[in-house]
Amino acid sequence: MSPWPKDLAHRKLAGVCAGIARGLGVSRVAVRVVALVVLILMPPFALVAYLLAVMLMPPRHQLKRWLD
């Protein structure tokens, strides 16, 4: 399984939701709405998950350099 890179071209904060949407092949808006609902219903879980994703997901330009 290849890593899902953050999508820095379509980011709002760090590009996590856009990267997840690109990896799943769904709309960026849908992923952002789900993330917002999770943030409202379970704030500690959502914040920890987002921060982990920010740290673990590589930016798209670094992924390209690794694959070259």
PyMOL Python script that loads the backbone (N, CA, C, O; Angstrom):
from pymol import cmd

cmd.read_pdbstr("""\
ATOM      1  N   MET A   1       0.845  -1.177   0.000  1.00  0.00           N
ATOM      2  CA  MET A   1       0.000   0.000   0.000  1.00  0.00           C
ATOM      3  C   MET A   1       0.889   1.238   0.000  1.00  0.00           C
ATOM      4  O   MET A   1       1.763   1.374   0.856  1.00  0.00           O
ATOM      5  N   SER A   2       0.677   2.118  -0.930  1.00  0.00           N
ATOM      6  CA  SER A   2       1.476   3.339  -0.987  1.00  0.00           C
ATOM      7  C   SER A   2       0.908   4.365  -0.010  1.00  0.00           C
ATOM      8  O   SER A   2      -0.297   4.372   0.241  1.00  0.00           O
ATOM      9  N   PRO A   3       1.748   5.222   0.540  1.00  0.00           N
ATOM     10  CA  PRO A   3       1.258   6.224   1.494  1.00  0.00           C
ATOM     11  C   PRO A   3       0.406   7.272   0.782  1.00  0.00           C
ATOM     12  O   PRO A   3       0.624   7.589  -0.387  1.00  0.00           O
ATOM     13  N   TRP A   4      -0.568   7.797   1.518  1.00  0.00           N
ATOM     14  CA  TRP A   4      -1.396   8.872   0.980  1.00  0.00           C
ATOM     15  C   TRP A   4      -0.714  10.187   1.315  1.00  0.00           C
ATOM     16  O   TRP A   4      -0.612  10.533   2.492  1.00  0.00           O
ATOM     17  N   PRO A   5      -0.252  10.920   0.338  1.00  0.00           N
ATOM     18  CA  PRO A   5       0.400  12.197   0.638  1.00  0.00           C
ATOM     19  C   PRO A   5      -0.616  13.298   0.908  1.00  0.00           C
ATOM     20  O   PRO A   5      -1.748  13.248   0.427  1.00  0.00           O
ATOM     21  N   LYS A   6      -0.194  14.292   1.686  1.00  0.00           N
ATOM     22  CA  LYS A   6      -1.019  15.477   1.879  1.00  0.00           C
ATOM     23  C   LYS A   6      -1.096  16.198   0.538  1.00  0.00           C
ATOM     24  O   LYS A   6      -0.111  16.257  -0.197  1.00  0.00           O
ATOM     25  N   ASP A   7      -2.248  16.738   0.226  1.00  0.00           N
ATOM     26  CA  ASP A   7      -2.440  17.469  -1.022  1.00  0.00           C
ATOM     27  C   ASP A   7      -2.246  18.952  -0.730  1.00  0.00           C
ATOM     28  O   ASP A   7      -3.182  19.633  -0.308  1.00  0.00           O
ATOM     29  N   LEU A   8      -1.041  19.448  -0.951  1.00  0.00           N
ATOM     30  CA  LEU A   8      -0.718  20.827  -0.612  1.00  0.00           C
ATOM     31  C   LEU A   8      -1.337  21.827  -1.579  1.00  0.00           C
ATOM     32  O   LEU A   8      -1.475  23.002  -1.241  1.00  0.00           O
ATOM     33  N   ALA A   9      -1.708  21.387  -2.764  1.00  0.00           N
ATOM     34  CA  ALA A   9      -2.302  22.288  -3.747  1.00  0.00           C
ATOM     35  C   ALA A   9      -3.742  22.634  -3.390  1.00  0.00           C
ATOM     36  O   ALA A   9      -4.212  23.722  -3.724  1.00  0.00           O
ATOM     37  N   HIS A  10      -4.446  21.737  -2.724  1.00  0.00           N
ATOM     38  CA  HIS A  10      -5.856  21.946  -2.393  1.00  0.00           C
ATOM     39  C   HIS A  10      -6.093  22.007  -0.894  1.00  0.00           C
ATOM     40  O   HIS A  10      -7.193  21.708  -0.428  1.00  0.00           O
ATOM     41  N   ARG A  11      -5.104  22.379  -0.155  1.00  0.00           N
ATOM     42  CA  ARG A  11      -5.231  22.355   1.301  1.00  0.00           C
ATOM     43  C   ARG A  11      -5.991  23.566   1.828  1.00  0.00           C
ATOM     44  O   ARG A  11      -6.033  24.625   1.203  1.00  0.00           O
ATOM     45  N   LYS A  12      -6.589  23.372   2.998  1.00  0.00           N
ATOM     46  CA  LYS A  12      -7.189  24.466   3.763  1.00  0.00           C
ATOM     47  C   LYS A  12      -6.330  24.733   4.996  1.00  0.00           C
ATOM     48  O   LYS A  12      -6.036  25.886   5.312  1.00  0.00           O
ATOM     49  N   LEU A  13      -5.928  23.667   5.694  1.00  0.00           N
ATOM     50  CA  LEU A  13      -5.011  23.800   6.823  1.00  0.00           C
ATOM     51  C   LEU A  13      -3.678  23.149   6.476  1.00  0.00           C
ATOM     52  O   LEU A  13      -2.706  23.832   6.155  1.00  0.00           O
ATOM     53  N   ALA A  14      -3.645  21.834   6.541  1.00  0.00           N
ATOM     54  CA  ALA A  14      -2.390  21.123   6.287  1.00  0.00           C
ATOM     55  C   ALA A  14      -2.453  20.196   5.082  1.00  0.00           C
ATOM     56  O   ALA A  14      -1.438  19.611   4.702  1.00  0.00           O
ATOM     57  N   GLY A  15      -3.626  20.052   4.476  1.00  0.00           N
ATOM     58  CA  GLY A  15      -3.758  19.186   3.312  1.00  0.00           C
ATOM     59  C   GLY A  15      -4.140  17.752   3.625  1.00  0.00           C
ATOM     60  O   GLY A  15      -4.130  16.899   2.737  1.00  0.00           O
ATOM     61  N   VAL A  16      -4.477  17.477   4.883  1.00  0.00           N
ATOM     62  CA  VAL A  16      -4.799  16.110   5.293  1.00  0.00           C
ATOM     63  C   VAL A  16      -6.100  15.636   4.649  1.00  0.00           C
ATOM     64  O   VAL A  16      -6.131  14.566   4.041  1.00  0.00           O
ATOM     65  N   CYS A  17      -7.165  16.411   4.774  1.00  0.00           N
ATOM     66  CA  CYS A  17      -8.462  15.998   4.210  1.00  0.00           C
ATOM     67  C   CYS A  17      -8.384  15.882   2.694  1.00  0.00           C
ATOM     68  O   CYS A  17      -8.955  14.957   2.116  1.00  0.00           O
ATOM     69  N   ALA A  18      -7.689  16.804   2.046  1.00  0.00           N
ATOM     70  CA  ALA A  18      -7.547  16.735   0.587  1.00  0.00           C
ATOM     71  C   ALA A  18      -6.735  15.506   0.181  1.00  0.00           C
ATOM     72  O   ALA A  18      -7.034  14.879  -0.836  1.00  0.00           O
ATOM     73  N   GLY A  19      -5.722  15.158   0.955  1.00  0.00           N
ATOM     74  CA  GLY A  19      -4.927  13.964   0.661  1.00  0.00           C
ATOM     75  C   GLY A  19      -5.723  12.684   0.858  1.00  0.00           C
ATOM     76  O   GLY A  19      -5.608  11.746   0.070  1.00  0.00           O
ATOM     77  N   ILE A  20      -6.535  12.647   1.920  1.00  0.00           N
ATOM     78  CA  ILE A  20      -7.381  11.480   2.157  1.00  0.00           C
ATOM     79  C   ILE A  20      -8.414  11.350   1.036  1.00  0.00           C
ATOM     80  O   ILE A  20      -8.668  10.250   0.544  1.00  0.00           O
ATOM     81  N   ALA A  21      -9.003  12.466   0.640  1.00  0.00           N
ATOM     82  CA  ALA A  21      -9.989  12.439  -0.441  1.00  0.00           C
ATOM     83  C   ALA A  21      -9.365  11.949  -1.740  1.00  0.00           C
ATOM     84  O   ALA A  21      -9.972  11.164  -2.469  1.00  0.00           O
ATOM     85  N   ARG A  22      -8.163  12.407  -2.025  1.00  0.00           N
ATOM     86  CA  ARG A  22      -7.477  11.965  -3.244  1.00  0.00           C
ATOM     87  C   ARG A  22      -7.175  10.468  -3.186  1.00  0.00           C
ATOM     88  O   ARG A  22      -7.324   9.762  -4.183  1.00  0.00           O
ATOM     89  N   GLY A  23      -6.750   9.988  -2.017  1.00  0.00           N
ATOM     90  CA  GLY A  23      -6.441   8.572  -1.856  1.00  0.00           C
ATOM     91  C   GLY A  23      -7.667   7.672  -1.966  1.00  0.00           C
ATOM     92  O   GLY A  23      -7.585   6.564  -2.496  1.00  0.00           O
ATOM     93  N   LEU A  24      -8.807   8.153  -1.461  1.00  0.00           N
ATOM     94  CA  LEU A  24     -10.044   7.374  -1.514  1.00  0.00           C
ATOM     95  C   LEU A  24     -10.807   7.571  -2.817  1.00  0.00           C
ATOM     96  O   LEU A  24     -11.677   6.770  -3.160  1.00  0.00           O
ATOM     97  N   GLY A  25     -10.479   8.638  -3.541  1.00  0.00           N
ATOM     98  CA  GLY A  25     -11.190   8.924  -4.783  1.00  0.00           C
ATOM     99  C   GLY A  25     -12.567   9.526  -4.557  1.00  0.00           C
ATOM    100  O   GLY A  25     -13.485   9.298  -5.345  1.00  0.00           O
ATOM    101  N   VAL A  26     -12.715  10.299  -3.475  1.00  0.00           N
ATOM    102  CA  VAL A  26     -13.993  10.956  -3.182  1.00  0.00           C
ATOM    103  C   VAL A  26     -13.789  12.465  -3.158  1.00  0.00           C
ATOM    104  O   VAL A  26     -12.664  12.953  -3.264  1.00  0.00           O
ATOM    105  N   SER A  27     -14.870  13.185  -3.019  1.00  0.00           N
ATOM    106  CA  SER A  27     -14.835  14.646  -3.004  1.00  0.00           C
ATOM    107  C   SER A  27     -14.113  15.165  -1.757  1.00  0.00           C
ATOM    108  O   SER A  27     -14.263  14.616  -0.665  1.00  0.00           O
ATOM    109  N   ARG A  28     -13.335  16.222  -1.938  1.00  0.00           N
ATOM    110  CA  ARG A  28     -12.672  16.860  -0.794  1.00  0.00           C
ATOM    111  C   ARG A  28     -13.698  17.429   0.175  1.00  0.00           C
ATOM    112  O   ARG A  28     -13.494  17.399   1.389  1.00  0.00           O
ATOM    113  N   VAL A  29     -14.795  17.944  -0.353  1.00  0.00           N
ATOM    114  CA  VAL A  29     -15.839  18.517   0.497  1.00  0.00           C
ATOM    115  C   VAL A  29     -16.452  17.447   1.388  1.00  0.00           C
ATOM    116  O   VAL A  29     -16.704  17.696   2.567  1.00  0.00           O
ATOM    117  N   ALA A  30     -16.694  16.266   0.845  1.00  0.00           N
ATOM    118  CA  ALA A  30     -17.275  15.176   1.637  1.00  0.00           C
ATOM    119  C   ALA A  30     -16.354  14.791   2.791  1.00  0.00           C
ATOM    120  O   ALA A  30     -16.818  14.582   3.912  1.00  0.00           O
ATOM    121  N   VAL A  31     -15.067  14.696   2.526  1.00  0.00           N
ATOM    122  CA  VAL A  31     -14.116  14.334   3.589  1.00  0.00           C
ATOM    123  C   VAL A  31     -14.062  15.440   4.637  1.00  0.00           C
ATOM    124  O   VAL A  31     -13.979  15.156   5.831  1.00  0.00           O
ATOM    125  N   ARG A  32     -14.108  16.686   4.206  1.00  0.00           N
ATOM    126  CA  ARG A  32     -14.075  17.796   5.168  1.00  0.00           C
ATOM    127  C   ARG A  32     -15.343  17.845   6.017  1.00  0.00           C
ATOM    128  O   ARG A  32     -15.276  18.162   7.205  1.00  0.00           O
ATOM    129  N   VAL A  33     -16.494  17.537   5.427  1.00  0.00           N
ATOM    130  CA  VAL A  33     -17.747  17.512   6.189  1.00  0.00           C
ATOM    131  C   VAL A  33     -17.698  16.391   7.227  1.00  0.00           C
ATOM    132  O   VAL A  33     -18.090  16.599   8.375  1.00  0.00           O
ATOM    133  N   VAL A  34     -17.226  15.217   6.842  1.00  0.00           N
ATOM    134  CA  VAL A  34     -17.094  14.107   7.795  1.00  0.00           C
ATOM    135  C   VAL A  34     -16.123  14.479   8.910  1.00  0.00           C
ATOM    136  O   VAL A  34     -16.379  14.190  10.078  1.00  0.00           O
ATOM    137  N   ALA A  35     -15.023  15.110   8.560  1.00  0.00           N
ATOM    138  CA  ALA A  35     -14.044  15.527   9.578  1.00  0.00           C
ATOM    139  C   ALA A  35     -14.664  16.547  10.537  1.00  0.00           C
ATOM    140  O   ALA A  35     -14.404  16.503  11.740  1.00  0.00           O
ATOM    141  N   LEU A  36     -15.465  17.447  10.020  1.00  0.00           N
ATOM    142  CA  LEU A  36     -16.124  18.445  10.870  1.00  0.00           C
ATOM    143  C   LEU A  36     -17.141  17.793  11.808  1.00  0.00           C
ATOM    144  O   LEU A  36     -17.228  18.163  12.979  1.00  0.00           O
ATOM    145  N   VAL A  37     -17.907  16.831  11.303  1.00  0.00           N
ATOM    146  CA  VAL A  37     -18.886  16.124  12.139  1.00  0.00           C
ATOM    147  C   VAL A  37     -18.163  15.347  13.243  1.00  0.00           C
ATOM    148  O   VAL A  37     -18.591  15.362  14.398  1.00  0.00           O
ATOM    149  N   VAL A  38     -17.075  14.674  12.889  1.00  0.00           N
ATOM    150  CA  VAL A  38     -16.300  13.945  13.900  1.00  0.00           C
ATOM    151  C   VAL A  38     -15.714  14.912  14.921  1.00  0.00           C
ATOM    152  O   VAL A  38     -15.666  14.603  16.112  1.00  0.00           O
ATOM    153  N   LEU A  39     -15.272  16.074  14.466  1.00  0.00           N
ATOM    154  CA  LEU A  39     -14.730  17.078  15.386  1.00  0.00           C
ATOM    155  C   LEU A  39     -15.797  17.565  16.366  1.00  0.00           C
ATOM    156  O   LEU A  39     -15.506  17.791  17.541  1.00  0.00           O
ATOM    157  N   ILE A  40     -17.021  17.724  15.889  1.00  0.00           N
ATOM    158  CA  ILE A  40     -18.108  18.175  16.768  1.00  0.00           C
ATOM    159  C   ILE A  40     -18.507  17.074  17.752  1.00  0.00           C
ATOM    160  O   ILE A  40     -18.742  17.348  18.929  1.00  0.00           O
ATOM    161  N   LEU A  41     -18.586  15.818  17.267  1.00  0.00           N
ATOM    162  CA  LEU A  41     -19.052  14.722  18.123  1.00  0.00           C
ATOM    163  C   LEU A  41     -17.976  14.180  19.059  1.00  0.00           C
ATOM    164  O   LEU A  41     -18.275  13.810  20.194  1.00  0.00           O
ATOM    165  N   MET A  42     -16.730  14.128  18.596  1.00  0.00           N
ATOM    166  CA  MET A  42     -15.635  13.557  19.393  1.00  0.00           C
ATOM    167  C   MET A  42     -14.383  14.426  19.262  1.00  0.00           C
ATOM    168  O   MET A  42     -13.425  14.019  18.604  1.00  0.00           O
ATOM    169  N   PRO A  43     -14.369  15.602  19.868  1.00  0.00           N
ATOM    170  CA  PRO A  43     -13.251  16.530  19.676  1.00  0.00           C
ATOM    171  C   PRO A  43     -11.871  15.965  20.029  1.00  0.00           C
ATOM    172  O   PRO A  43     -10.944  16.150  19.241  1.00  0.00           O
ATOM    173  N   PRO A  44     -11.684  15.289  21.166  1.00  0.00           N
ATOM    174  CA  PRO A  44     -10.334  14.801  21.466  1.00  0.00           C
ATOM    175  C   PRO A  44      -9.824  13.796  20.433  1.00  0.00           C
ATOM    176  O   PRO A  44      -8.671  13.869  20.007  1.00  0.00           O
ATOM    177  N   PHE A  45     -10.684  12.859  20.032  1.00  0.00           N
ATOM    178  CA  PHE A  45     -10.302  11.866  19.032  1.00  0.00           C
ATOM    179  C   PHE A  45      -9.961  12.535  17.704  1.00  0.00           C
ATOM    180  O   PHE A  45      -8.953  12.205  17.079  1.00  0.00           O
ATOM    181  N   ALA A  46     -10.793  13.466  17.279  1.00  0.00           N
ATOM    182  CA  ALA A  46     -10.588  14.126  15.992  1.00  0.00           C
ATOM    183  C   ALA A  46      -9.280  14.931  15.984  1.00  0.00           C
ATOM    184  O   ALA A  46      -8.536  14.903  15.003  1.00  0.00           O
ATOM    185  N   LEU A  47      -9.013  15.633  17.059  1.00  0.00           N
ATOM    186  CA  LEU A  47      -7.789  16.441  17.116  1.00  0.00           C
ATOM    187  C   LEU A  47      -6.537  15.558  17.124  1.00  0.00           C
ATOM    188  O   LEU A  47      -5.562  15.854  16.433  1.00  0.00           O
ATOM    189  N   VAL A  48      -6.566  14.485  17.899  1.00  0.00           N
ATOM    190  CA  VAL A  48      -5.415  13.584  17.938  1.00  0.00           C
ATOM    191  C   VAL A  48      -5.211  12.922  16.574  1.00  0.00           C
ATOM    192  O   VAL A  48      -4.083  12.828  16.090  1.00  0.00           O
ATOM    193  N   ALA A  49      -6.299  12.465  15.957  1.00  0.00           N
ATOM    194  CA  ALA A  49      -6.198  11.817  14.642  1.00  0.00           C
ATOM    195  C   ALA A  49      -5.665  12.793  13.597  1.00  0.00           C
ATOM    196  O   ALA A  49      -4.833  12.416  12.771  1.00  0.00           O
ATOM    197  N   TYR A  50      -6.130  14.038  13.621  1.00  0.00           N
ATOM    198  CA  TYR A  50      -5.670  15.029  12.646  1.00  0.00           C
ATOM    199  C   TYR A  50      -4.195  15.348  12.851  1.00  0.00           C
ATOM    200  O   TYR A  50      -3.434  15.429  11.886  1.00  0.00           O
ATOM    201  N   LEU A  51      -3.793  15.529  14.095  1.00  0.00           N
ATOM    202  CA  LEU A  51      -2.382  15.833  14.368  1.00  0.00           C
ATOM    203  C   LEU A  51      -1.470  14.675  13.980  1.00  0.00           C
ATOM    204  O   LEU A  51      -0.376  14.895  13.460  1.00  0.00           O
ATOM    205  N   LEU A  52      -1.911  13.444  14.229  1.00  0.00           N
ATOM    206  CA  LEU A  52      -1.132  12.287  13.787  1.00  0.00           C
ATOM    207  C   LEU A  52      -1.020  12.248  12.268  1.00  0.00           C
ATOM    208  O   LEU A  52       0.046  11.960  11.724  1.00  0.00           O
ATOM    209  N   ALA A  53      -2.120  12.538  11.589  1.00  0.00           N
ATOM    210  CA  ALA A  53      -2.094  12.550  10.130  1.00  0.00           C
ATOM    211  C   ALA A  53      -1.165  13.645   9.602  1.00  0.00           C
ATOM    212  O   ALA A  53      -0.460  13.433   8.615  1.00  0.00           O
ATOM    213  N   VAL A  54      -1.158  14.798  10.242  1.00  0.00           N
ATOM    214  CA  VAL A  54      -0.256  15.883   9.827  1.00  0.00           C
ATOM    215  C   VAL A  54       1.194  15.431   9.930  1.00  0.00           C
ATOM    216  O   VAL A  54       2.008  15.730   9.056  1.00  0.00           O
ATOM    217  N   MET A  55       1.514  14.711  10.998  1.00  0.00           N
ATOM    218  CA  MET A  55       2.898  14.278  11.209  1.00  0.00           C
ATOM    219  C   MET A  55       3.282  13.086  10.337  1.00  0.00           C
ATOM    220  O   MET A  55       4.432  12.984   9.911  1.00  0.00           O
ATOM    221  N   LEU A  56       2.337  12.180  10.063  1.00  0.00           N
ATOM    222  CA  LEU A  56       2.669  10.937   9.370  1.00  0.00           C
ATOM    223  C   LEU A  56       2.508  10.993   7.850  1.00  0.00           C
ATOM    224  O   LEU A  56       3.220  10.294   7.130  1.00  0.00           O
ATOM    225  N   MET A  57       1.595  11.804   7.362  1.00  0.00           N
ATOM    226  CA  MET A  57       1.374  11.873   5.911  1.00  0.00           C
ATOM    227  C   MET A  57       2.461  12.739   5.271  1.00  0.00           C
ATOM    228  O   MET A  57       2.639  13.892   5.664  1.00  0.00           O
ATOM    229  N   PRO A  58       3.189  12.197   4.292  1.00  0.00           N
ATOM    230  CA  PRO A  58       4.226  13.003   3.651  1.00  0.00           C
ATOM    231  C   PRO A  58       3.612  14.012   2.689  1.00  0.00           C
ATOM    232  O   PRO A  58       2.559  13.744   2.110  1.00  0.00           O
ATOM    233  N   PRO A  59       4.244  15.158   2.509  1.00  0.00           N
ATOM    234  CA  PRO A  59       3.777  16.086   1.475  1.00  0.00           C
ATOM    235  C   PRO A  59       3.964  15.462   0.095  1.00  0.00           C
ATOM    236  O   PRO A  59       4.835  14.611  -0.087  1.00  0.00           O
ATOM    237  N   ARG A  60       3.170  15.869  -0.859  1.00  0.00           N
ATOM    238  CA  ARG A  60       3.190  15.263  -2.186  1.00  0.00           C
ATOM    239  C   ARG A  60       4.549  15.424  -2.857  1.00  0.00           C
ATOM    240  O   ARG A  60       5.015  14.482  -3.499  1.00  0.00           O
ATOM    241  N   HIS A  61       5.200  16.569  -2.737  1.00  0.00           N
ATOM    242  CA  HIS A  61       6.490  16.766  -3.416  1.00  0.00           C
ATOM    243  C   HIS A  61       7.576  15.870  -2.839  1.00  0.00           C
ATOM    244  O   HIS A  61       8.472  15.443  -3.567  1.00  0.00           O
ATOM    245  N   GLN A  62       7.511  15.576  -1.534  1.00  0.00           N
ATOM    246  CA  GLN A  62       8.510  14.658  -0.957  1.00  0.00           C
ATOM    247  C   GLN A  62       8.270  13.229  -1.399  1.00  0.00           C
ATOM    248  O   GLN A  62       9.222  12.477  -1.611  1.00  0.00           O
ATOM    249  N   LEU A  63       7.004  12.843  -1.542  1.00  0.00           N
ATOM    250  CA  LEU A  63       6.698  11.495  -2.010  1.00  0.00           C
ATOM    251  C   LEU A  63       7.254  11.293  -3.421  1.00  0.00           C
ATOM    252  O   LEU A  63       7.812  10.239  -3.724  1.00  0.00           O
ATOM    253  N   LYS A  64       7.104  12.292  -4.273  1.00  0.00           N
ATOM    254  CA  LYS A  64       7.616  12.171  -5.636  1.00  0.00           C
ATOM    255  C   LYS A  64       9.128  11.995  -5.624  1.00  0.00           C
ATOM    256  O   LYS A  64       9.669  11.207  -6.400  1.00  0.00           O
ATOM    257  N   ARG A  65       9.808  12.719  -4.755  1.00  0.00           N
ATOM    258  CA  ARG A  65      11.266  12.609  -4.660  1.00  0.00           C
ATOM    259  C   ARG A  65      11.660  11.217  -4.196  1.00  0.00           C
ATOM    260  O   ARG A  65      12.660  10.680  -4.672  1.00  0.00           O
ATOM    261  N   TRP A  66      10.898  10.607  -3.269  1.00  0.00           N
ATOM    262  CA  TRP A  66      11.200   9.265  -2.788  1.00  0.00           C
ATOM    263  C   TRP A  66      11.021   8.230  -3.884  1.00  0.00           C
ATOM    264  O   TRP A  66      11.754   7.241  -3.932  1.00  0.00           O
ATOM    265  N   LEU A  67      10.054   8.448  -4.766  1.00  0.00           N
ATOM    266  CA  LEU A  67       9.773   7.470  -5.812  1.00  0.00           C
ATOM    267  C   LEU A  67      10.741   7.571  -6.982  1.00  0.00           C
ATOM    268  O   LEU A  67      10.864   6.627  -7.761  1.00  0.00           O
ATOM    269  N   ASP A  68      11.418   8.681  -7.115  1.00  0.00           N
ATOM    270  CA  ASP A  68      12.380   8.848  -8.230  1.00  0.00           C
ATOM    271  C   ASP A  68      13.636   8.051  -8.014  1.00  0.00           C
ATOM    272  O   ASP A  68      14.538   8.081  -8.850  1.00  0.00           O
TER     273      ASP A  68
END
""", "prot")
cmd.dss("prot")
cmd.show_as("cartoon", "prot")
cmd.util.cbc("prot")
cmd.orient("prot")
